[in-house]
Amino acid sequence: MSNFEPTPIVEAAPKKSNTTLIIAIVAVVLVCCCCVCLAGIGWTYGDTIIYELGL
């Protein structure tokens, strides 16, 4: 007889998905780009827009 005991196989935990993090980062970048574009339009045409609105 042998004293050999098989080593139990430990299954690795499933890998955590980063999909939510990636979507959140992309959304934040898109919102920042939209804000920069709107600020540029406001800077360029702000006086004309205010005049046309009668403010």
N, CA, C and O atoms as a GROMACS GRO file, in nm:
protein
  220
    1MET      N    1   0.082  -0.119   0.000
    1MET     CA    2   0.000   0.000   0.000
    1MET      C    3   0.087   0.125   0.000
    1MET      O    4   0.198   0.128   0.052
    2SER      N    5   0.031   0.226  -0.059
    2SER     CA    6   0.106   0.351  -0.071
    2SER      C    7   0.044   0.456   0.020
    2SER      O    8  -0.076   0.455   0.047
    3ASN      N    9   0.128   0.546   0.067
    3ASN     CA   10   0.082   0.656   0.151
    3ASN      C   11   0.048   0.780   0.068
    3ASN      O   12   0.033   0.889   0.122
    4PHE      N   13   0.036   0.762  -0.061
    4PHE     CA   14   0.009   0.875  -0.151
    4PHE      C   15  -0.137   0.919  -0.140
    4PHE      O   16  -0.229   0.839  -0.157
    5GLU      N   17  -0.156   1.047  -0.111
    5GLU     CA   18  -0.291   1.104  -0.108
    5GLU      C   19  -0.299   1.208  -0.220
    5GLU      O   20  -0.215   1.298  -0.227
    6PRO      N   21  -0.397   1.196  -0.306
    6PRO     CA   22  -0.406   1.294  -0.416
    6PRO      C   23  -0.434   1.434  -0.364
    6PRO      O   24  -0.509   1.454  -0.268
    7THR      N   25  -0.371   1.530  -0.428
    7THR     CA   26  -0.391   1.670  -0.392
    7THR      C   27  -0.526   1.715  -0.445
    7THR      O   28  -0.556   1.696  -0.563
    8PRO      N   29  -0.608   1.774  -0.360
    8PRO     CA   30  -0.739   1.819  -0.409
    8PRO      C   31  -0.721   1.934  -0.509
    8PRO      O   32  -0.637   2.021  -0.492
    9ILE      N   33  -0.801   1.930  -0.613
    9ILE     CA   34  -0.795   2.033  -0.716
    9ILE      C   35  -0.888   2.147  -0.675
    9ILE      O   36  -1.008   2.128  -0.654
   10VAL      N   37  -0.830   2.265  -0.663
   10VAL     CA   38  -0.907   2.383  -0.626
   10VAL      C   39  -0.944   2.458  -0.753
   10VAL      O   40  -0.856   2.498  -0.830
   11GLU      N   41  -1.072   2.476  -0.775
   11GLU     CA   42  -1.116   2.548  -0.894
   11GLU      C   43  -1.096   2.697  -0.874
   11GLU      O   44  -1.125   2.751  -0.767
   12ALA      N   45  -1.048   2.762  -0.976
   12ALA     CA   46  -1.026   2.906  -0.969
   12ALA      C   47  -1.161   2.978  -0.971
   12ALA      O   48  -1.257   2.936  -1.036
   13ALA      N   49  -1.164   3.089  -0.899
   13ALA     CA   50  -1.286   3.170  -0.897
   13ALA      C   51  -1.306   3.230  -1.035
   13ALA      O   52  -1.209   3.262  -1.104
   14PRO      N   53  -1.431   3.246  -1.077
   14PRO     CA   54  -1.455   3.305  -1.210
   14PRO      C   55  -1.402   3.448  -1.215
   14PRO      O   56  -1.413   3.523  -1.118
   15LYS      N   57  -1.346   3.485  -1.329
   15LYS     CA   58  -1.289   3.618  -1.346
   15LYS      C   59  -1.399   3.724  -1.345
   15LYS      O   60  -1.502   3.708  -1.409
   16LYS      N   61  -1.373   3.830  -1.270
   16LYS     CA   62  -1.471   3.938  -1.260
   16LYS      C   63  -1.471   4.020  -1.389
   16LYS      O   64  -1.366   4.053  -1.443
   17SER      N   65  -1.590   4.052  -1.437
   17SER     CA   66  -1.604   4.127  -1.561
   17SER      C   67  -1.586   4.277  -1.535
   17SER      O   68  -1.634   4.329  -1.434
   18ASN      N   69  -1.518   4.344  -1.626
   18ASN     CA   70  -1.495   4.488  -1.614
   18ASN      C   71  -1.586   4.568  -1.708
   18ASN      O   72  -1.560   4.685  -1.733
   19THR      N   73  -1.691   4.506  -1.758
   19THR     CA   74  -1.778   4.571  -1.856
   19THR      C   75  -1.842   4.697  -1.800
   19THR      O   76  -1.847   4.800  -1.868
   20THR      N   77  -1.890   4.692  -1.678
   20THR     CA   78  -1.955   4.809  -1.617
   20THR      C   79  -1.857   4.924  -1.603
   20THR      O   80  -1.891   5.039  -1.631
   21LEU      N   81  -1.736   4.895  -1.560
   21LEU     CA   82  -1.635   4.999  -1.545
   21LEU      C   83  -1.602   5.062  -1.679
   21LEU      O   84  -1.589   5.185  -1.688
   22ILE      N   85  -1.587   4.982  -1.783
   22ILE     CA   86  -1.554   5.034  -1.915
   22ILE      C   87  -1.666   5.122  -1.969
   22ILE      O   88  -1.640   5.228  -2.025
   23ILE      N   89  -1.790   5.078  -1.953
   23ILE     CA   90  -1.905   5.158  -1.999
   23ILE      C   91  -1.912   5.290  -1.924
   23ILE      O   92  -1.940   5.393  -1.984
   24ALA      N   93  -1.886   5.288  -1.794
   24ALA     CA   94  -1.890   5.411  -1.714
   24ALA      C   95  -1.782   5.509  -1.759
   24ALA      O   96  -1.807   5.629  -1.769
   25ILE      N   97  -1.662   5.459  -1.786
   25ILE     CA   98  -1.553   5.547  -1.830
   25ILE      C   99  -1.585   5.608  -1.966
   25ILE      O  100  -1.563   5.727  -1.987
   26VAL      N  101  -1.637   5.527  -2.058
   26VAL     CA  102  -1.673   5.579  -2.191
   26VAL      C  103  -1.783   5.684  -2.179
   26VAL      O  104  -1.779   5.786  -2.248
   27ALA      N  105  -1.881   5.661  -2.092
   27ALA     CA  106  -1.990   5.757  -2.074
   27ALA      C  107  -1.937   5.890  -2.019
   27ALA      O  108  -1.978   5.997  -2.064
   28VAL      N  109  -1.848   5.883  -1.922
   28VAL     CA  110  -1.791   6.006  -1.864
   28VAL      C  111  -1.711   6.083  -1.969
   28VAL      O  112  -1.720   6.206  -1.976
   29VAL      N  113  -1.634   6.012  -2.051
   29VAL     CA  114  -1.556   6.079  -2.156
   29VAL      C  115  -1.649   6.146  -2.257
   29VAL      O  116  -1.623   6.258  -2.299
   30LEU      N  117  -1.756   6.078  -2.296
   30LEU     CA  118  -1.850   6.137  -2.392
   30LEU      C  119  -1.919   6.261  -2.334
   30LEU      O  120  -1.937   6.360  -2.405
   31VAL      N  121  -1.957   6.256  -2.208
   31VAL     CA  122  -2.020   6.372  -2.144
   31VAL      C  123  -1.922   6.488  -2.139
   31VAL      O  124  -1.961   6.603  -2.164
   32CYS      N  125  -1.796   6.461  -2.107
   32CYS     CA  126  -1.696   6.568  -2.105
   32CYS      C  127  -1.676   6.628  -2.243
   32CYS      O  128  -1.662   6.750  -2.257
   33CYS      N  129  -1.673   6.543  -2.346
   33CYS     CA  130  -1.657   6.594  -2.483
   33CYS      C  131  -1.776   6.682  -2.523
   33CYS      O  132  -1.758   6.786  -2.588
   34CYS      N  133  -1.896   6.642  -2.486
   34CYS     CA  134  -2.015   6.723  -2.516
   34CYS      C  135  -2.008   6.857  -2.445
   34CYS      O  136  -2.043   6.960  -2.503
   35CYS      N  137  -1.964   6.857  -2.320
   35CYS     CA  138  -1.953   6.983  -2.245
   35CYS      C  139  -1.851   7.076  -2.311
   35CYS      O  140  -1.874   7.197  -2.321
   36VAL      N  141  -1.739   7.021  -2.355
   36VAL     CA  142  -1.637   7.103  -2.420
   36VAL      C  143  -1.691   7.160  -2.551
   36VAL      O  144  -1.666   7.276  -2.583
   37CYS      N  145  -1.763   7.080  -2.627
   37CYS     CA  146  -1.820   7.129  -2.754
   37CYS      C  147  -1.922   7.240  -2.729
   37CYS      O  148  -1.922   7.341  -2.799
   38LEU      N  149  -2.009   7.220  -2.631
   38LEU     CA  150  -2.108   7.323  -2.600
   38LEU      C  151  -2.042   7.451  -2.550
   38LEU      O  152  -2.086   7.561  -2.582
   39ALA      N  153  -1.937   7.438  -2.472
   39ALA     CA  154  -1.865   7.556  -2.424
   39ALA      C  155  -1.800   7.630  -2.540
   39ALA      O  156  -1.799   7.753  -2.543
   40GLY      N  157  -1.745   7.556  -2.636
   40GLY     CA  158  -1.684   7.619  -2.753
   40GLY      C  159  -1.786   7.692  -2.838
   40GLY      O  160  -1.760   7.802  -2.886
   41ILE      N  161  -1.903   7.630  -2.856
   41ILE     CA  162  -2.010   7.696  -2.931
   41ILE      C  163  -2.057   7.820  -2.857
   41ILE      O  164  -2.079   7.925  -2.918
   42GLY      N  165  -2.072   7.809  -2.728
   42GLY     CA  166  -2.114   7.925  -2.649
   42GLY      C  167  -2.012   8.037  -2.653
   42GLY      O  168  -2.048   8.155  -2.658
   43TRP      N  169  -1.884   8.001  -2.650
   43TRP     CA  170  -1.777   8.102  -2.654
   43TRP      C  171  -1.776   8.172  -2.790
   43TRP      O  172  -1.756   8.294  -2.798
   44THR      N  173  -1.798   8.095  -2.895
   44THR     CA  174  -1.791   8.152  -3.030
   44THR      C  175  -1.916   8.231  -3.066
   44THR      O  176  -1.906   8.341  -3.121
   45TYR      N  177  -2.033   8.175  -3.037
   45TYR     CA  178  -2.158   8.236  -3.082
   45TYR      C  179  -2.243   8.290  -2.968
   45TYR      O  180  -2.361   8.321  -2.988
   46GLY      N  181  -2.188   8.300  -2.849
   46GLY     CA  182  -2.264   8.341  -2.732
   46GLY      C  183  -2.334   8.474  -2.747
   46GLY      O  184  -2.452   8.487  -2.715
   47ASP      N  185  -2.261   8.576  -2.795
   47ASP     CA  186  -2.320   8.710  -2.809
   47ASP      C  187  -2.434   8.710  -2.910
   47ASP      O  188  -2.535   8.776  -2.890
   48THR      N  189  -2.417   8.637  -3.019
   48THR     CA  190  -2.522   8.630  -3.121
   48THR      C  191  -2.645   8.559  -3.067
   48THR      O  192  -2.758   8.602  -3.092
   49ILE      N  193  -2.625   8.451  -2.993
   49ILE     CA  194  -2.738   8.377  -2.936
   49ILE      C  195  -2.816   8.464  -2.838
   49ILE      O  196  -2.939   8.465  -2.840
   50ILE      N  197  -2.745   8.535  -2.752
   50ILE     CA  198  -2.810   8.622  -2.655
   50ILE      C  199  -2.889   8.733  -2.725
   50ILE      O  200  -3.001   8.767  -2.686
   51TYR      N  201  -2.828   8.790  -2.830
   51TYR     CA  202  -2.894   8.898  -2.904
   51TYR      C  203  -3.022   8.844  -2.972
   51TYR      O  204  -3.127   8.910  -2.967
   52GLU      N  205  -3.014   8.726  -3.034
   52GLU     CA  206  -3.129   8.670  -3.103
   52GLU      C  207  -3.239   8.631  -3.006
   52GLU      O  208  -3.357   8.638  -3.041
   53LEU      N  209  -3.204   8.589  -2.886
   53LEU     CA  210  -3.304   8.554  -2.786
   53LEU      C  211  -3.365   8.679  -2.720
   53LEU      O  212  -3.468   8.671  -2.653
   54GLY      N  213  -3.302   8.794  -2.739
   54GLY     CA  214  -3.353   8.918  -2.682
   54GLY      C  215  -3.326   8.931  -2.533
   54GLY      O  216  -3.398   9.000  -2.461
   55LEU      N  217  -3.220   8.865  -2.488
   55LEU     CA  218  -3.188   8.872  -2.344
   55LEU      C  219  -3.093   8.984  -2.314
   55LEU      O  220  -3.055   9.004  -2.199
   0.00000   0.00000   0.00000
